[in-house]
Amino acid sequence: MKTVAHCTALYLHTAGPWIYPQIDRLRRYRPVVLAQETANLEAFPVDRIYSPEAYGPAKRLVNRLVRKWTGEYPFYAGILERERVDLIHAHFGTHGARCLRAKRGSGLPMLTTFYGADASQEARLPEWQRRYRRLFAEGEGFLVEGNGMKEQLVRIGCPEEKVQVCHLGVDVERIRFREREPDGCVRFLICAGFKEKKGIPYALRGLARAREERDFPFELVMIGDGPDRVQLEQLVGELGMEEQILFRGMQPYAEVLAELDRCHVLLQTSVTAADGDSEGGAPVILLDAQAAGLPVVGSLHADIPEYVVDGRSGLLAPERDVEGVADCIRCLVDVPERWGEMGRAGRRHVEENYNAALQGEKLEGIYDGFAR
């Protein structure tokens, strides 16, 4: 059995569980994880993991100084040799750039997956433009979530022939499917970081606008946190929706699934932020929601139109289009008979194209083309 080293800065944040199926669903490759920090190991167990937290004081100091002055990791090459690794898989473009020293030292091929801000926000900075040029020249291959992200990677200088689309996958067996039926109160869900690119103000304003034309009972649960929380709470007050909206903060994945089971519609109106930050691909919560049977109201942003089939499993509006979002919400509220049909279409879409088990097999097929 060949061995692949998964390299990431933090293993593993609860906001990034979509990395875990790429590790856990491997059947023909033994995974080893190299990280700079660890968290939530009980939720995301892995047999072999290395991090500076296990180093002695002197080695931790060397690691910190080399990382600070060179942006690279001095001890990875030795670990790769000791574990008899056949392929490096770096998660996030910035981390791929930081792993080049280990790649050179080990002589191993390396794949790097880009996920979003690493291909948009960081790619605007001169330092990362320089480092990405080296990464694109030396890295054997690059993976992205969808075709929109592939185009973005080519725009910032990656040779097109090096880029492959590999959809992220979700554990559909773990997600309970339920056809949605009206019960007197429409329950909406937002599950996202509270930052500009998530476009939450457009969802809130769209919801308020939809109610102006025809009032209807509703609740909105907001899972997440971030720098824009105070502004969002103020906006909820300005819109007069304090009684209907509940801020729940960050929640574990199990509670996210429980909330998906309770709600009727997911709102995900992402935008490109002023600093260039974007989804790059698309939020994985879109897959979780469709697998659970929720229709989606989303935006025509990045790879969201690839994740959500507009008109079949959800309704999409242009970015920052409050009236367009309101129209999508009104369509679902006015015709709840569509919820079940859209939910079934969404579940099929995820099972056929974003099933973690199938995507794990596809990822291993890609590994086969690069592993030494």
Secondary structure in CASP SS format (residue, H / E / C, confidence):
PFRMAT SS
TARGET T0000
AUTHOR 0000-0000-0000
METHOD secondary structure of the structure
MODEL  1
M C 1.00
K E 1.00
T E 1.00
V E 1.00
A E 1.00
H E 1.00
C E 1.00
T E 1.00
A E 1.00
L E 1.00
Y E 1.00
L C 1.00
H C 1.00
T C 1.00
A C 1.00
G C 1.00
P H 1.00
W H 1.00
I H 1.00
Y H 1.00
P H 1.00
Q H 1.00
I H 1.00
D H 1.00
R C 1.00
L C 1.00
R C 1.00
R C 1.00
Y E 1.00
R E 1.00
P E 1.00
V E 1.00
V E 1.00
L E 1.00
A E 1.00
Q E 1.00
E E 1.00
T E 1.00
A C 1.00
N C 1.00
L C 1.00
E C 1.00
A C 1.00
F C 1.00
P C 1.00
V C 1.00
D C 1.00
R C 1.00
I E 1.00
Y E 1.00
S C 1.00
P H 1.00
E H 1.00
A H 1.00
Y C 1.00
G C 1.00
P H 1.00
A H 1.00
K H 1.00
R H 1.00
L H 1.00
V H 1.00
N H 1.00
R H 1.00
L H 1.00
V H 1.00
R H 1.00
K H 1.00
W H 1.00
T H 1.00
G C 1.00
E C 1.00
Y C 1.00
P C 1.00
F C 1.00
Y H 1.00
A H 1.00
G H 1.00
I H 1.00
L H 1.00
E H 1.00
R H 1.00
E C 1.00
R C 1.00
V C 1.00
D C 1.00
L E 1.00
I E 1.00
H E 1.00
A E 1.00
H E 1.00
F C 1.00
G H 1.00
T H 1.00
H H 1.00
G H 1.00
A H 1.00
R H 1.00
C C 1.00
L H 1.00
R H 1.00
A H 1.00
K H 1.00
R H 1.00
G H 1.00
S H 1.00
G C 1.00
L C 1.00
P C 1.00
M E 1.00
L E 1.00
T E 1.00
T E 1.00
F C 1.00
Y C 1.00
G C 1.00
A H 1.00
D H 1.00
A H 1.00
S C 1.00
Q C 1.00
E H 1.00
A H 1.00
R H 1.00
L C 1.00
P H 1.00
E H 1.00
W H 1.00
Q H 1.00
R H 1.00
R H 1.00
Y H 1.00
R H 1.00
R H 1.00
L H 1.00
F H 1.00
A H 1.00
E H 1.00
G C 1.00
E C 1.00
G E 1.00
F E 1.00
L E 1.00
V E 1.00
E C 1.00
G C 1.00
N H 1.00
G H 1.00
M H 1.00
K H 1.00
E H 1.00
Q H 1.00
L H 1.00
V H 1.00
R H 1.00
I C 1.00
G C 1.00
C C 1.00
P C 1.00
E H 1.00
E H 1.00
K H 1.00
V E 1.00
Q E 1.00
V E 1.00
C C 1.00
H C 1.00
L C 1.00
G C 1.00
V E 1.00
D C 1.00
V H 1.00
E H 1.00
R H 1.00
I C 1.00
R C 1.00
F C 1.00
R C 1.00
E C 1.00
R C 1.00
E C 1.00
P C 1.00
D C 1.00
G C 1.00
C C 1.00
V E 1.00
R E 1.00
F E 1.00
L E 1.00
I E 1.00
C E 1.00
A C 1.00
G C 1.00
F C 1.00
K C 1.00
E H 1.00
K H 1.00
K H 1.00
G C 1.00
I H 1.00
P H 1.00
Y H 1.00
A H 1.00
L H 1.00
R H 1.00
G H 1.00
L H 1.00
A H 1.00
R H 1.00
A H 1.00
R H 1.00
E H 1.00
E H 1.00
R C 1.00
D C 1.00
F C 1.00
P C 1.00
F E 1.00
E E 1.00
L E 1.00
V E 1.00
M E 1.00
I E 1.00
G C 1.00
D C 1.00
G C 1.00
P C 1.00
D C 1.00
R H 1.00
V H 1.00
Q H 1.00
L H 1.00
E H 1.00
Q H 1.00
L H 1.00
V H 1.00
G H 1.00
E H 1.00
L C 1.00
G C 1.00
M C 1.00
E C 1.00
E C 1.00
Q C 1.00
I E 1.00
L E 1.00
F E 1.00
R E 1.00
G E 1.00
M C 1.00
Q C 1.00
P C 1.00
Y H 1.00
A H 1.00
E H 1.00
V H 1.00
L H 1.00
A H 1.00
E H 1.00
L H 1.00
D H 1.00
R H 1.00
C C 1.00
H C 1.00
V E 1.00
L E 1.00
L E 1.00
Q E 1.00
T C 1.00
S C 1.00
V C 1.00
T C 1.00
A C 1.00
A C 1.00
D C 1.00
G C 1.00
D C 1.00
S C 1.00
E C 1.00
G C 1.00
G C 1.00
A C 1.00
P C 1.00
V C 1.00
I H 1.00
L H 1.00
L H 1.00
D H 1.00
A H 1.00
Q H 1.00
A H 1.00
A H 1.00
G C 1.00
L C 1.00
P C 1.00
V E 1.00
V E 1.00
G E 1.00
S E 1.00
L C 1.00
H C 1.00
A C 1.00
D C 1.00
I H 1.00
P H 1.00
E H 1.00
Y H 1.00
V C 1.00
V C 1.00
D E 1.00
G C 1.00
R C 1.00
S C 1.00
G E 1.00
L E 1.00
L E 1.00
A E 1.00
P C 1.00
E C 1.00
R C 1.00
D C 1.00
V H 1.00
E H 1.00
G H 1.00
V H 1.00
A H 1.00
D H 1.00
C H 1.00
I H 1.00
R H 1.00
C H 1.00
L H 1.00
V H 1.00
D H 1.00
V C 1.00
P C 1.00
E C 1.00
R H 1.00
W H 1.00
G H 1.00
E H 1.00
M H 1.00
G H 1.00
R H 1.00
A H 1.00
G H 1.00
R H 1.00
R H 1.00
H H 1.00
V H 1.00
E H 1.00
E H 1.00
N H 1.00
Y C 1.00
N E 1.00
A H 1.00
A H 1.00
L H 1.00
Q H 1.00
G H 1.00
E H 1.00
K H 1.00
L H 1.00
E H 1.00
G H 1.00
I H 1.00
Y H 1.00
D H 1.00
G C 1.00
F C 1.00
A C 1.00
R C 1.00
END
